[in-house]
Amino acid sequence: MSAAPLSLTLIESPEIEDGVVHLDNADQRALTVVEGDIIRVDGARSAYLKIRPALVGDHNQRIAKVSLLTAHNLGLQSGQSLQLYHEHVAPPYAERITLAALDDIDRIHILARIKALASFCHGRVVDSDDSIRIPALGRFPLLAKVKAVQPQGPVQITRSTSFVVETGLNLSETLLLGGMRDAYKTCAMLVEKGLKKKDPHIRRRILLCGPSGLGKARLTARLAQDFEVQHHVIDCLQILEHAQEGKESKLSTLLVDLSRLGPTLLVLDHMQALSARQDVSAGMLRARLQVNNLLEEVWSYPNVMVFGITSDSFEELAQDDHIAPELFDFILPIDNLTRWERLEVLNIAARKIELAKDVDLSLIAALMPGASARDLTKLVRSAADLSFGPRVTALDLREAMRSCPVPSSPAIMCDVPDVNWNDVAGLEDIKHLMLETLNWSLFQNDKFMAAGVKPPRSVLMSGGVGTGKTTLARALASRMAANFIEISCPLLHAQHGRSGACYLQKAFALARRKPPCIIFLDDMDALFEVLFTPELVEPPEQPVATQLIAELDALSALTGVVVIAATNRPDRLTPEILRPGRFDYALTLPMPDKSARKKILNIHARKLLLEADVDFDRLAQNTQGMSGAEISGLCNRVGMMALRRTLAENAGPGTMPVVTADLFDQALRGRKG
């Protein structure tokens, strides 16, 4: 039986996480609850929220502070009254949750994240008609509506909860976009203001730049479809061809014709054709002049928005003095696809193809870094052509990958790691500190500003080989849904002189364009190795190290970017890099203790078929002094030994190799001997 309700005033705050309510200690005592308990909160609707302590300055205020989304789910606004109940019975665990997306672009993005939602929403209590926030890479929040829960009623999400997305949207006549959510939302906002609301100050000349094959032209066609405006494409290759042949161009009369048709998107495709520096022919100069004149005149036509499309990179545009970037009001870089975005494209490409149960498109997405939307679509179509049956199998996709050209991976990879946060064992305190502080720094910068505190932007991790520094950094990016740029400092150091410094500068520039982003510097001590010889009076100049120090000093002025550095040799780092203010935290990762070794053994042995005599407590004791990497190698080695034994015994087809305790003992003796 629930106690008497407590009446408080609701306060919305953007700095609060979803699914929790912050209460003063006195209010917690009145409800007979403590931090972590779940209570029912009644507004216009009911919600079940976890208790968190009141924030600094909120004590004795008789308020309940929640996030904006939680207030929306309650149907209330700041200043309104709500009722809080402690029912002493926790909601049941959720088995299955069905979500609905606002549109197909959001739905495609949710599908690419579906396997990570249970971990992200772990512990949250939801009910039908609630809205939940989905992690999204980019500046536009992604919300989904809970359509159904199983079992019925409020349920608590666990890591074993399955999520599905309903298919109620009509996609038959829609130009589907994969990997373009943030770019589409940005352009849609500009088109809405420029062509629908007729904002006289809106930017109406937009340049989309980035590698070919990502879908930039398709994006403009989708905008024209959604906003029901005219869509005219002019190929700059054709403009150049006509100019070189001395033919008259229609560009001079084009704007007048378009203005008579009403709101119009004018697309200048393949603008990189006009950027060839080696071509100074009269035809090229004439074509460039025509396009530049068009861009200068379009401002006087309020019914027309121009989208330029080029495969030049953002950095190349800065050096282009032929098609002047200043003639565009807004330059939007479209970067290479991340793993999630590649999965979005694969889901779209396979929409009308029946896939066998052994197909894991997320694995294909992980195996294709640098692939464009065009490459991935061709891959799925080739697999369908190679299939002998009605379903496309994993073997068909592997065969199709043989005939597909190897994608040219960009020099700097910005992707989302595929490392599970729960697979990092034995570092609970460090994991909690990094997740909390860096998550706040990336996503809740206003909280620090309000408190007058400098947000942490950099962490230096040290520890022995195999203690999990790289795995922890990758898992953190995956858990927080952040872009991730990994830089191997030994390889960077091999790029002598200014080229290495330029690489580092570009990496930080890319991170600034792709917030939230984590830059991971692996084996950072390699940048500070100095070889002294008797002839050298002072160490040689180190431009890469100098550039890194400059970038770290500039971090304090940035939002949405953090740096994590790892080193096995902190003694090699110079006083300049260790100066206070360059790294906000210095953490040492220890070798795993017994309980951590047991958890690591469980993680890496979970795919093995184990005999009943395998005792993880005894193994954890016998692996004393081993790092996480060594324990992982041990599990893989005993799996190979079990497979070798099964093959030697000529076991029948389908016989699974069984790992026994004696195999672990043999592997450990081999390590020690």
Secondary structure as GFF3:
##gff-version 3
##sequence-region A 1 673
A	DSSP	beta_strand	6	12	.	.	.	ID=ss1
A	DSSP	beta_strand	20	23	.	.	.	ID=ss2
A	DSSP	alpha_helix	25	31	.	.	.	ID=ss3
A	DSSP	beta_strand	38	42	.	.	.	ID=ss4
A	DSSP	beta_strand	46	53	.	.	.	ID=ss5
A	DSSP	beta_strand	63	66	.	.	.	ID=ss6
A	DSSP	alpha_helix	68	74	.	.	.	ID=ss7
A	DSSP	beta_strand	81	85	.	.	.	ID=ss8
A	DSSP	beta_strand	96	101	.	.	.	ID=ss9
A	DSSP	alpha_helix	104	113	.	.	.	ID=ss10
A	DSSP	three_ten_helix	114	116	.	.	.	ID=ss11
A	DSSP	alpha_helix	117	120	.	.	.	ID=ss12
A	DSSP	beta_strand	125	126	.	.	.	ID=ss13
A	DSSP	beta_strand	131	134	.	.	.	ID=ss14
A	DSSP	beta_strand	142	150	.	.	.	ID=ss15
A	DSSP	beta_strand	155	156	.	.	.	ID=ss16
A	DSSP	beta_strand	162	165	.	.	.	ID=ss17
A	DSSP	alpha_helix	181	191	.	.	.	ID=ss18
A	DSSP	pi_helix	192	196	.	.	.	ID=ss19
A	DSSP	beta_strand	205	209	.	.	.	ID=ss20
A	DSSP	alpha_helix	216	227	.	.	.	ID=ss21
A	DSSP	beta_strand	230	235	.	.	.	ID=ss22
A	DSSP	alpha_helix	236	244	.	.	.	ID=ss23
A	DSSP	alpha_helix	251	259	.	.	.	ID=ss24
A	DSSP	beta_strand	264	269	.	.	.	ID=ss25
A	DSSP	three_ten_helix	271	274	.	.	.	ID=ss26
A	DSSP	alpha_helix	282	297	.	.	.	ID=ss27
A	DSSP	three_ten_helix	298	300	.	.	.	ID=ss28
A	DSSP	beta_strand	304	310	.	.	.	ID=ss29
A	DSSP	alpha_helix	314	318	.	.	.	ID=ss30
A	DSSP	three_ten_helix	325	327	.	.	.	ID=ss31
A	DSSP	beta_strand	330	333	.	.	.	ID=ss32
A	DSSP	alpha_helix	339	349	.	.	.	ID=ss33
A	DSSP	alpha_helix	361	366	.	.	.	ID=ss34
A	DSSP	alpha_helix	373	386	.	.	.	ID=ss35
A	DSSP	alpha_helix	394	403	.	.	.	ID=ss36
A	DSSP	beta_strand	414	415	.	.	.	ID=ss37
A	DSSP	three_ten_helix	421	423	.	.	.	ID=ss38
A	DSSP	alpha_helix	428	443	.	.	.	ID=ss39
A	DSSP	alpha_helix	445	451	.	.	.	ID=ss40
A	DSSP	beta_strand	458	463	.	.	.	ID=ss41
A	DSSP	alpha_helix	469	480	.	.	.	ID=ss42
A	DSSP	beta_strand	483	488	.	.	.	ID=ss43
A	DSSP	alpha_helix	489	494	.	.	.	ID=ss44
A	DSSP	alpha_helix	498	513	.	.	.	ID=ss45
A	DSSP	beta_strand	517	522	.	.	.	ID=ss46
A	DSSP	three_ten_helix	524	528	.	.	.	ID=ss47
A	DSSP	alpha_helix	543	554	.	.	.	ID=ss48
A	DSSP	three_ten_helix	555	557	.	.	.	ID=ss49
A	DSSP	beta_strand	561	567	.	.	.	ID=ss50
A	DSSP	three_ten_helix	570	572	.	.	.	ID=ss51
A	DSSP	beta_strand	585	589	.	.	.	ID=ss52
A	DSSP	alpha_helix	594	605	.	.	.	ID=ss53
A	DSSP	beta_strand	609	610	.	.	.	ID=ss54
A	DSSP	alpha_helix	616	622	.	.	.	ID=ss55
A	DSSP	alpha_helix	628	648	.	.	.	ID=ss56
A	DSSP	beta_strand	658	659	.	.	.	ID=ss57
A	DSSP	alpha_helix	661	672	.	.	.	ID=ss58
###
